[in-house]
Amino acid sequence: MLNIQGTAIIRDRGQITIPEKIRKSLRWPTTNSVVSLLTTAQNEIIIKPYKGTKEVNWSHLWNSIELSRSYYGKRGNLSSFISSDRENH
């Protein structure tokens, strides 16, 4: 792969825009891409595509969903509130 170089400015909130010529040369940096950041001893930052685990703990996920649905407040439980809120908007 050909090395492409560019410059960018770090904004107030630490945001940086990857120059278009670099984004176009790579296939992964699309809008809302998740990336992994690594610092080196040479005071550099390495940016790579994030490679999450493919294994999902479905039991934990469903238990978390059930727990969130069970919360009860002034307007009833969360599922009822979300359902009525969707109907009103």
Gaussian input, Z-matrix of N, CA and C with variables (Angstrom, degrees):
# hf/3-21g

backbone

0 1
 N
 C     1     B1
 C     2     B2     1     A1
 N     3     B3     2     A2     1     D1
 C     4     B4     3     A3     2     D2
 C     5     B5     4     A4     3     D3
 N     6     B6     5     A5     4     D4
 C     7     B7     6     A6     5     D5
 C     8     B8     7     A7     6     D6
 N     9     B9     8     A8     7     D7
 C    10    B10     9     A9     8     D8
 C    11    B11    10    A10     9     D9
 N    12    B12    11    A11    10    D10
 C    13    B13    12    A12    11    D11
 C    14    B14    13    A13    12    D12
 N    15    B15    14    A14    13    D13
 C    16    B16    15    A15    14    D14
 C    17    B17    16    A16    15    D15
 N    18    B18    17    A17    16    D16
 C    19    B19    18    A18    17    D17
 C    20    B20    19    A19    18    D18
 N    21    B21    20    A20    19    D19
 C    22    B22    21    A21    20    D20
 C    23    B23    22    A22    21    D21
 N    24    B24    23    A23    22    D22
 C    25    B25    24    A24    23    D23
 C    26    B26    25    A25    24    D24
 N    27    B27    26    A26    25    D25
 C    28    B28    27    A27    26    D26
 C    29    B29    28    A28    27    D27
 N    30    B30    29    A29    28    D28
 C    31    B31    30    A30    29    D29
 C    32    B32    31    A31    30    D30
 N    33    B33    32    A32    31    D31
 C    34    B34    33    A33    32    D32
 C    35    B35    34    A34    33    D33
 N    36    B36    35    A35    34    D34
 C    37    B37    36    A36    35    D35
 C    38    B38    37    A37    36    D36
 N    39    B39    38    A38    37    D37
 C    40    B40    39    A39    38    D38
 C    41    B41    40    A40    39    D39
 N    42    B42    41    A41    40    D40
 C    43    B43    42    A42    41    D41
 C    44    B44    43    A43    42    D42
 N    45    B45    44    A44    43    D43
 C    46    B46    45    A45    44    D44
 C    47    B47    46    A46    45    D45
 N    48    B48    47    A47    46    D46
 C    49    B49    48    A48    47    D47
 C    50    B50    49    A49    48    D48
 N    51    B51    50    A50    49    D49
 C    52    B52    51    A51    50    D50
 C    53    B53    52    A52    51    D51
 N    54    B54    53    A53    52    D52
 C    55    B55    54    A54    53    D53
 C    56    B56    55    A55    54    D54
 N    57    B57    56    A56    55    D55
 C    58    B58    57    A57    56    D56
 C    59    B59    58    A58    57    D57
 N    60    B60    59    A59    58    D58
 C    61    B61    60    A60    59    D59
 C    62    B62    61    A61    60    D60
 N    63    B63    62    A62    61    D61
 C    64    B64    63    A63    62    D62
 C    65    B65    64    A64    63    D63
 N    66    B66    65    A65    64    D64
 C    67    B67    66    A66    65    D65
 C    68    B68    67    A67    66    D66
 N    69    B69    68    A68    67    D67
 C    70    B70    69    A69    68    D68
 C    71    B71    70    A70    69    D69
 N    72    B72    71    A71    70    D70
 C    73    B73    72    A72    71    D71
 C    74    B74    73    A73    72    D72
 N    75    B75    74    A74    73    D73
 C    76    B76    75    A75    74    D74
 C    77    B77    76    A76    75    D75
 N    78    B78    77    A77    76    D76
 C    79    B79    78    A78    77    D77
 C    80    B80    79    A79    78    D78
 N    81    B81    80    A80    79    D79
 C    82    B82    81    A81    80    D80
 C    83    B83    82    A82    81    D81
 N    84    B84    83    A83    82    D82
 C    85    B85    84    A84    83    D83
 C    86    B86    85    A85    84    D84
 N    87    B87    86    A86    85    D85
 C    88    B88    87    A87    86    D86
 C    89    B89    88    A88    87    D87
 N    90    B90    89    A89    88    D88
 C    91    B91    90    A90    89    D89
 C    92    B92    91    A91    90    D90
 N    93    B93    92    A92    91    D91
 C    94    B94    93    A93    92    D92
 C    95    B95    94    A94    93    D93
 N    96    B96    95    A95    94    D94
 C    97    B97    96    A96    95    D95
 C    98    B98    97    A97    96    D96
 N    99    B99    98    A98    97    D97
 C   100   B100    99    A99    98    D98
 C   101   B101   100   A100    99    D99
 N   102   B102   101   A101   100   D100
 C   103   B103   102   A102   101   D101
 C   104   B104   103   A103   102   D102
 N   105   B105   104   A104   103   D103
 C   106   B106   105   A105   104   D104
 C   107   B107   106   A106   105   D105
 N   108   B108   107   A107   106   D106
 C   109   B109   108   A108   107   D107
 C   110   B110   109   A109   108   D108
 N   111   B111   110   A110   109   D109
 C   112   B112   111   A111   110   D110
 C   113   B113   112   A112   111   D111
 N   114   B114   113   A113   112   D112
 C   115   B115   114   A114   113   D113
 C   116   B116   115   A115   114   D114
 N   117   B117   116   A116   115   D115
 C   118   B118   117   A117   116   D116
 C   119   B119   118   A118   117   D117
 N   120   B120   119   A119   118   D118
 C   121   B121   120   A120   119   D119
 C   122   B122   121   A121   120   D120
 N   123   B123   122   A122   121   D121
 C   124   B124   123   A123   122   D122
 C   125   B125   124   A124   123   D123
 N   126   B126   125   A125   124   D124
 C   127   B127   126   A126   125   D125
 C   128   B128   127   A127   126   D126
 N   129   B129   128   A128   127   D127
 C   130   B130   129   A129   128   D128
 C   131   B131   130   A130   129   D129
 N   132   B132   131   A131   130   D130
 C   133   B133   132   A132   131   D131
 C   134   B134   133   A133   132   D132
 N   135   B135   134   A134   133   D133
 C   136   B136   135   A135   134   D134
 C   137   B137   136   A136   135   D135
 N   138   B138   137   A137   136   D136
 C   139   B139   138   A138   137   D137
 C   140   B140   139   A139   138   D138
 N   141   B141   140   A140   139   D139
 C   142   B142   141   A141   140   D140
 C   143   B143   142   A142   141   D141
 N   144   B144   143   A143   142   D142
 C   145   B145   144   A144   143   D143
 C   146   B146   145   A145   144   D144
 N   147   B147   146   A146   145   D145
 C   148   B148   147   A147   146   D146
 C   149   B149   148   A148   147   D147
 N   150   B150   149   A149   148   D148
 C   151   B151   150   A150   149   D149
 C   152   B152   151   A151   150   D150
 N   153   B153   152   A152   151   D151
 C   154   B154   153   A153   152   D152
 C   155   B155   154   A154   153   D153
 N   156   B156   155   A155   154   D154
 C   157   B157   156   A156   155   D155
 C   158   B158   157   A157   156   D156
 N   159   B159   158   A158   157   D157
 C   160   B160   159   A159   158   D158
 C   161   B161   160   A160   159   D159
 N   162   B162   161   A161   160   D160
 C   163   B163   162   A162   161   D161
 C   164   B164   163   A163   162   D162
 N   165   B165   164   A164   163   D163
 C   166   B166   165   A165   164   D164
 C   167   B167   166   A166   165   D165
 N   168   B168   167   A167   166   D166
 C   169   B169   168   A168   167   D167
 C   170   B170   169   A169   168   D168
 N   171   B171   170   A170   169   D169
 C   172   B172   171   A171   170   D170
 C   173   B173   172   A172   171   D171
 N   174   B174   173   A173   172   D172
 C   175   B175   174   A174   173   D173
 C   176   B176   175   A175   174   D174
 N   177   B177   176   A176   175   D175
 C   178   B178   177   A177   176   D176
 C   179   B179   178   A178   177   D177
 N   180   B180   179   A179   178   D178
 C   181   B181   180   A180   179   D179
 C   182   B182   181   A181   180   D180
 N   183   B183   182   A182   181   D181
 C   184   B184   183   A183   182   D182
 C   185   B185   184   A184   183   D183
 N   186   B186   185   A185   184   D184
 C   187   B187   186   A186   185   D185
 C   188   B188   187   A187   186   D186
 N   189   B189   188   A188   187   D187
 C   190   B190   189   A189   188   D188
 C   191   B191   190   A190   189   D189
 N   192   B192   191   A191   190   D190
 C   193   B193   192   A192   191   D191
 C   194   B194   193   A193   192   D192
 N   195   B195   194   A194   193   D193
 C   196   B196   195   A195   194   D194
 C   197   B197   196   A196   195   D195
 N   198   B198   197   A197   196   D196
 C   199   B199   198   A198   197   D197
 C   200   B200   199   A199   198   D198
 N   201   B201   200   A200   199   D199
 C   202   B202   201   A201   200   D200
 C   203   B203   202   A202   201   D201
 N   204   B204   203   A203   202   D202
 C   205   B205   204   A204   203   D203
 C   206   B206   205   A205   204   D204
 N   207   B207   206   A206   205   D205
 C   208   B208   207   A207   206   D206
 C   209   B209   208   A208   207   D207
 N   210   B210   209   A209   208   D208
 C   211   B211   210   A210   209   D209
 C   212   B212   211   A211   210   D210
 N   213   B213   212   A212   211   D211
 C   214   B214   213   A213   212   D212
 C   215   B215   214   A214   213   D213
 N   216   B216   215   A215   214   D214
 C   217   B217   216   A216   215   D215
 C   218   B218   217   A217   216   D216
 N   219   B219   218   A218   217   D217
 C   220   B220   219   A219   218   D218
 C   221   B221   220   A220   219   D219
 N   222   B222   221   A221   220   D220
 C   223   B223   222   A222   221   D221
 C   224   B224   223   A223   222   D222
 N   225   B225   224   A224   223   D223
 C   226   B226   225   A225   224   D224
 C   227   B227   226   A226   225   D225
 N   228   B228   227   A227   226   D226
 C   229   B229   228   A228   227   D227
 C   230   B230   229   A229   228   D228
 N   231   B231   230   A230   229   D229
 C   232   B232   231   A231   230   D230
 C   233   B233   232   A232   231   D231
 N   234   B234   233   A233   232   D232
 C   235   B235   234   A234   233   D233
 C   236   B236   235   A235   234   D234
 N   237   B237   236   A236   235   D235
 C   238   B238   237   A237   236   D236
 C   239   B239   238   A238   237   D237
 N   240   B240   239   A239   238   D238
 C   241   B241   240   A240   239   D239
 C   242   B242   241   A241   240   D240
 N   243   B243   242   A242   241   D241
 C   244   B244   243   A243   242   D242
 C   245   B245   244   A244   243   D243
 N   246   B246   245   A245   244   D244
 C   247   B247   246   A246   245   D245
 C   248   B248   247   A247   246   D246
 N   249   B249   248   A248   247   D247
 C   250   B250   249   A249   248   D248
 C   251   B251   250   A250   249   D249
 N   252   B252   251   A251   250   D250
 C   253   B253   252   A252   251   D251
 C   254   B254   253   A253   252   D252
 N   255   B255   254   A254   253   D253
 C   256   B256   255   A255   254   D254
 C   257   B257   256   A256   255   D255
 N   258   B258   257   A257   256   D256
 C   259   B259   258   A258   257   D257
 C   260   B260   259   A259   258   D258
 N   261   B261   260   A260   259   D259
 C   262   B262   261   A261   260   D260
 C   263   B263   262   A262   261   D261
 N   264   B264   263   A263   262   D262
 C   265   B265   264   A264   263   D263
 C   266   B266   265   A265   264   D264

   B1=1.4400
   B2=1.5348
   B3=1.2780
   B4=1.4502
   B5=1.5261
   B6=1.3134
   B7=1.4695
   B8=1.5136
   B9=1.3124
   B10=1.4572
   B11=1.5169
   B12=1.3014
   B13=1.4554
   B14=1.5181
   B15=1.3184
   B16=1.4556
   B17=1.5100
   B18=1.3094
   B19=1.4558
   B20=1.5226
   B21=1.3225
   B22=1.4579
   B23=1.5187
   B24=1.3108
   B25=1.4638
   B26=1.5229
   B27=1.3226
   B28=1.4616
   B29=1.5272
   B30=1.3238
   B31=1.4713
   B32=1.5295
   B33=1.3236
   B34=1.4669
   B35=1.5197
   B36=1.3146
   B37=1.4620
   B38=1.5172
   B39=1.3159
   B40=1.4571
   B41=1.5148
   B42=1.3277
   B43=1.4585
   B44=1.5245
   B45=1.3222
   B46=1.4530
   B47=1.5297
   B48=1.3119
   B49=1.4602
   B50=1.5141
   B51=1.3332
   B52=1.4587
   B53=1.5258
   B54=1.3377
   B55=1.4628
   B56=1.5309
   B57=1.3282
   B58=1.4644
   B59=1.5255
   B60=1.3349
   B61=1.4682
   B62=1.5334
   B63=1.3313
   B64=1.4662
   B65=1.5192
   B66=1.3474
   B67=1.4716
   B68=1.5227
   B69=1.3155
   B70=1.4721
   B71=1.5201
   B72=1.3223
   B73=1.4580
   B74=1.5306
   B75=1.3284
   B76=1.4648
   B77=1.5281
   B78=1.3057
   B79=1.4636
   B80=1.5175
   B81=1.3155
   B82=1.4558
   B83=1.5173
   B84=1.3407
   B85=1.4697
   B86=1.5284
   B87=1.3337
   B88=1.4542
   B89=1.5253
   B90=1.3149
   B91=1.4538
   B92=1.5181
   B93=1.2992
   B94=1.4689
   B95=1.5266
   B96=1.3244
   B97=1.4582
   B98=1.5253
   B99=1.3115
   B100=1.4620
   B101=1.5205
   B102=1.3214
   B103=1.4566
   B104=1.5175
   B105=1.2992
   B106=1.4557
   B107=1.5249
   B108=1.3248
   B109=1.4667
   B110=1.5158
   B111=1.3179
   B112=1.4523
   B113=1.5225
   B114=1.3384
   B115=1.4640
   B116=1.5228
   B117=1.3184
   B118=1.4564
   B119=1.5242
   B120=1.3003
   B121=1.4676
   B122=1.5298
   B123=1.3313
   B124=1.4673
   B125=1.5322
   B126=1.3586
   B127=1.4584
   B128=1.5270
   B129=1.3257
   B130=1.4624
   B131=1.5223
   B132=1.3192
   B133=1.4628
   B134=1.5230
   B135=1.3139
   B136=1.4612
   B137=1.5295
   B138=1.3225
   B139=1.4640
   B140=1.5193
   B141=1.3363
   B142=1.4724
   B143=1.5181
   B144=1.3364
   B145=1.4715
   B146=1.5288
   B147=1.3100
   B148=1.4606
   B149=1.5182
   B150=1.3037
   B151=1.4591
   B152=1.5213
   B153=1.3192
   B154=1.4607
   B155=1.5122
   B156=1.2984
   B157=1.4561
   B158=1.5169
   B159=1.3026
   B160=1.4574
   B161=1.5190
   B162=1.3212
   B163=1.4457
   B164=1.5265
   B165=1.3234
   B166=1.4533
   B167=1.5226
   B168=1.3104
   B169=1.4519
   B170=1.5274
   B171=1.3302
   B172=1.4628
   B173=1.5203
   B174=1.2997
   B175=1.4573
   B176=1.5318
   B177=1.3168
   B178=1.4643
   B179=1.5316
   B180=1.3333
   B181=1.4628
   B182=1.5267
   B183=1.3394
   B184=1.4608
   B185=1.5197
   B186=1.3242
   B187=1.4689
   B188=1.5225
   B189=1.3160
   B190=1.4691
   B191=1.5218
   B192=1.3292
   B193=1.4634
   B194=1.5262
   B195=1.3255
   B196=1.4689
   B197=1.5244
   B198=1.3188
   B199=1.4590
   B200=1.5220
   B201=1.3243
   B202=1.4650
   B203=1.5254
   B204=1.3347
   B205=1.4698
   B206=1.5268
   B207=1.3279
   B208=1.4588
   B209=1.5283
   B210=1.3353
   B211=1.4626
   B212=1.5152
   B213=1.3029
   B214=1.4515
   B215=1.5243
   B216=1.3056
   B217=1.4571
   B218=1.5128
   B219=1.3241
   B220=1.4644
   B221=1.5298
   B222=1.3145
   B223=1.4665
   B224=1.5226
   B225=1.3042
   B226=1.4555
   B227=1.5163
   B228=1.3350
   B229=1.4666
   B230=1.5250
   B231=1.3014
   B232=1.4569
   B233=1.5267
   B234=1.3337
   B235=1.4707
   B236=1.5177
   B237=1.3192
   B238=1.4704
   B239=1.5226
   B240=1.3242
   B241=1.4619
   B242=1.5218
   B243=1.3334
   B244=1.4689
   B245=1.5224
   B246=1.3210
   B247=1.4574
   B248=1.5261
   B249=1.3279
   B250=1.4738
   B251=1.5193
   B252=1.3266
   B253=1.4622
   B254=1.5263
   B255=1.3394
   B256=1.4723
   B257=1.5195
   B258=1.3312
   B259=1.4686
   B260=1.5100
   B261=1.3354
   B262=1.4733
   B263=1.5232
   B264=1.3310
   B265=1.4712
   B266=1.4641
   A1=109.59
   A2=115.84
   A3=123.07
   A4=109.98
   A5=117.94
   A6=120.98
   A7=108.97
   A8=116.24
   A9=122.11
   A10=107.05
   A11=116.18
   A12=120.93
   A13=109.99
   A14=116.62
   A15=121.86
   A16=109.46
   A17=116.82
   A18=121.82
   A19=108.93
   A20=116.73
   A21=122.11
   A22=108.85
   A23=115.68
   A24=122.33
   A25=107.88
   A26=116.44
   A27=120.88
   A28=106.51
   A29=116.33
   A30=122.72
   A31=111.44
   A32=115.61
   A33=122.58
   A34=113.56
   A35=118.30
   A36=121.35
   A37=112.11
   A38=117.95
   A39=121.75
   A40=113.21
   A41=117.52
   A42=120.94
   A43=110.37
   A44=114.52
   A45=121.07
   A46=107.85
   A47=116.70
   A48=121.27
   A49=108.07
   A50=115.87
   A51=120.67
   A52=106.81
   A53=117.83
   A54=120.22
   A55=112.34
   A56=114.96
   A57=121.87
   A58=112.50
   A59=118.01
   A60=119.24
   A61=111.59
   A62=117.02
   A63=120.24
   A64=109.92
   A65=117.19
   A66=120.13
   A67=111.23
   A68=117.03
   A69=120.53
   A70=112.49
   A71=117.56
   A72=120.17
   A73=112.02
   A74=116.08
   A75=121.57
   A76=109.02
   A77=116.60
   A78=119.21
   A79=113.53
   A80=119.42
   A81=120.16
   A82=118.11
   A83=122.42
   A84=118.55
   A85=113.23
   A86=116.47
   A87=121.04
   A88=108.38
   A89=117.04
   A90=121.50
   A91=110.27
   A92=116.26
   A93=124.63
   A94=114.01
   A95=118.27
   A96=121.06
   A97=108.95
   A98=115.74
   A99=120.67
   A100=107.17
   A101=116.12
   A102=120.66
   A103=110.07
   A104=115.59
   A105=123.44
   A106=107.23
   A107=116.96
   A108=121.54
   A109=109.64
   A110=116.03
   A111=121.91
   A112=108.28
   A113=116.60
   A114=119.73
   A115=108.43
   A116=115.91
   A117=121.53
   A118=109.82
   A119=115.22
   A120=120.79
   A121=111.09
   A122=116.76
   A123=120.84
   A124=111.65
   A125=117.51
   A126=122.46
   A127=111.59
   A128=116.35
   A129=122.97
   A130=109.40
   A131=115.93
   A132=121.94
   A133=107.60
   A134=116.06
   A135=121.90
   A136=106.95
   A137=116.61
   A138=122.51
   A139=107.83
   A140=115.79
   A141=120.84
   A142=109.11
   A143=117.11
   A144=118.26
   A145=109.11
   A146=116.56
   A147=120.41
   A148=109.51
   A149=115.84
   A150=121.03
   A151=107.22
   A152=115.33
   A153=120.74
   A154=110.65
   A155=114.29
   A156=118.69
   A157=109.42
   A158=116.72
   A159=120.93
   A160=111.11
   A161=116.42
   A162=120.20
   A163=109.53
   A164=116.46
   A165=122.33
   A166=108.70
   A167=116.67
   A168=121.23
   A169=106.82
   A170=116.63
   A171=122.30
   A172=111.61
   A173=117.42
   A174=120.95
   A175=110.02
   A176=116.49
   A177=121.11
   A178=110.67
   A179=116.61
   A180=121.04
   A181=111.01
   A182=117.11
   A183=120.78
   A184=111.47
   A185=118.21
   A186=120.36
   A187=110.91
   A188=116.89
   A189=121.13
   A190=111.10
   A191=116.59
   A192=120.45
   A193=110.12
   A194=117.10
   A195=121.00
   A196=111.24
   A197=116.54
   A198=120.30
   A199=110.71
   A200=117.29
   A201=119.92
   A202=111.22
   A203=117.57
   A204=121.17
   A205=111.87
   A206=117.18
   A207=120.20
   A208=113.48
   A209=118.50
   A210=120.01
   A211=110.39
   A212=116.12
   A213=121.76
   A214=108.63
   A215=115.80
   A216=120.44
   A217=110.26
   A218=117.11
   A219=122.67
   A220=112.43
   A221=117.23
   A222=121.73
   A223=112.58
   A224=118.47
   A225=121.21
   A226=110.75
   A227=115.88
   A228=117.63
   A229=110.55
   A230=116.33
   A231=122.36
   A232=112.08
   A233=117.83
   A234=120.58
   A235=111.00
   A236=117.15
   A237=120.94
   A238=111.03
   A239=115.85
   A240=120.04
   A241=111.05
   A242=117.54
   A243=121.14
   A244=110.21
   A245=116.53
   A246=120.87
   A247=111.19
   A248=117.76
   A249=120.46
   A250=110.75
   A251=117.58
   A252=120.91
   A253=110.33
   A254=117.51
   A255=120.98
   A256=111.17
   A257=116.68
   A258=120.66
   A259=111.86
   A260=117.11
   A261=121.34
   A262=113.10
   A263=117.53
   A264=119.08
   A265=111.56
   D1=139.19
   D2=179.59
   D3=-74.94
   D4=132.99
   D5=177.15
   D6=-76.28
   D7=126.22
   D8=177.69
   D9=-114.86
   D10=134.99
   D11=-176.14
   D12=-116.87
   D13=148.16
   D14=177.17
   D15=-156.85
   D16=174.32
   D17=177.13
   D18=-126.61
   D19=156.94
   D20=179.80
   D21=-149.46
   D22=164.29
   D23=178.99
   D24=-112.04
   D25=134.79
   D26=174.88
   D27=-85.36
   D28=121.29
   D29=-177.28
   D30=-79.37
   D31=176.63
   D32=-176.54
   D33=-52.35
   D34=-42.20
   D35=-176.70
   D36=-93.09
   D37=18.38
   D38=178.20
   D39=81.89
   D40=11.51
   D41=-179.28
   D42=-82.02
   D43=144.98
   D44=178.80
   D45=-135.91
   D46=139.77
   D47=176.84
   D48=-102.63
   D49=126.51
   D50=176.94
   D51=-76.27
   D52=125.12
   D53=-177.64
   D54=-54.29
   D55=146.05
   D56=-176.00
   D57=-55.87
   D58=-41.69
   D59=-177.80
   D60=-63.65
   D61=-29.93
   D62=176.80
   D63=-77.33
   D64=-44.41
   D65=178.56
   D66=-58.55
   D67=-40.79
   D68=-179.01
   D69=-70.78
   D70=-25.76
   D71=-178.95
   D72=-79.17
   D73=-17.80
   D74=-179.81
   D75=-109.81
   D76=158.48
   D77=-178.67
   D78=-98.09
   D79=-15.76
   D80=-172.60
   D81=-96.80
   D82=-25.80
   D83=-173.27
   D84=-81.28
   D85=78.43
   D86=176.77
   D87=-99.08
   D88=173.18
   D89=178.46
   D90=-55.15
   D91=133.92
   D92=179.63
   D93=65.22
   D94=21.00
   D95=174.43
   D96=-66.84
   D97=142.99
   D98=174.96
   D99=-93.57
   D100=132.36
   D101=-179.14
   D102=-124.74
   D103=159.62
   D104=176.37
   D105=-107.79
   D106=135.12
   D107=-179.43
   D108=-114.12
   D109=139.79
   D110=-179.84
   D111=-138.30
   D112=132.70
   D113=175.32
   D114=-97.02
   D115=150.90
   D116=179.93
   D117=-115.15
   D118=167.67
   D119=178.57
   D120=-66.09
   D121=-20.51
   D122=-179.43
   D123=-87.75
   D124=17.01
   D125=178.74
   D126=63.27
   D127=39.50
   D128=178.48
   D129=-115.31
   D130=161.96
   D131=174.15
   D132=-119.03
   D133=131.30
   D134=175.78
   D135=-107.49
   D136=128.61
   D137=179.32
   D138=-112.24
   D139=125.86
   D140=179.97
   D141=-132.71
   D142=156.93
   D143=173.56
   D144=-61.03
   D145=140.61
   D146=179.09
   D147=-75.72
   D148=131.87
   D149=177.22
   D150=-117.47
   D151=92.61
   D152=-179.41
   D153=-76.06
   D154=171.95
   D155=177.35
   D156=-74.00
   D157=142.44
   D158=179.85
   D159=-85.47
   D160=-13.60
   D161=-177.54
   D162=-87.48
   D163=124.53
   D164=179.70
   D165=-108.05
   D166=132.15
   D167=175.97
   D168=-84.33
   D169=86.19
   D170=-174.44
   D171=-62.95
   D172=-37.06
   D173=-179.95
   D174=-60.64
   D175=-46.81
   D176=178.51
   D177=-63.58
   D178=-42.33
   D179=-179.65
   D180=-61.06
   D181=-49.39
   D182=-179.30
   D183=-66.31
   D184=-37.03
   D185=176.52
   D186=-63.00
   D187=-38.69
   D188=177.95
   D189=-65.87
   D190=-39.74
   D191=178.17
   D192=-64.82
   D193=-45.73
   D194=178.66
   D195=-61.43
   D196=-40.42
   D197=178.38
   D198=-62.33
   D199=-45.17
   D200=-179.59
   D201=-65.20
   D202=-33.38
   D203=178.13
   D204=-71.37
   D205=-22.28
   D206=-175.56
   D207=-83.77
   D208=-13.28
   D209=-179.29
   D210=-61.73
   D211=136.58
   D212=-176.35
   D213=-125.05
   D214=131.80
   D215=-179.31
   D216=-136.86
   D217=-160.54
   D218=-177.85
   D219=-59.55
   D220=-29.87
   D221=-175.90
   D222=-102.54
   D223=16.75
   D224=-179.22
   D225=97.97
   D226=-160.84
   D227=-179.55
   D228=-82.27
   D229=165.98
   D230=-174.05
   D231=-62.59
   D232=-40.55
   D233=179.70
   D234=-60.85
   D235=-44.19
   D236=179.09
   D237=-64.18
   D238=-42.22
   D239=179.53
   D240=-61.61
   D241=-47.11
   D242=-179.30
   D243=-62.74
   D244=-43.64
   D245=-179.93
   D246=-60.99
   D247=-47.28
   D248=-179.68
   D249=-68.55
   D250=-35.12
   D251=179.44
   D252=-65.08
   D253=-39.76
   D254=178.19
   D255=-64.78
   D256=-37.82
   D257=-179.84
   D258=-68.22
   D259=-30.74
   D260=-177.24
   D261=-83.67
   D262=-12.59
   D263=-178.11
   D264=-114.12

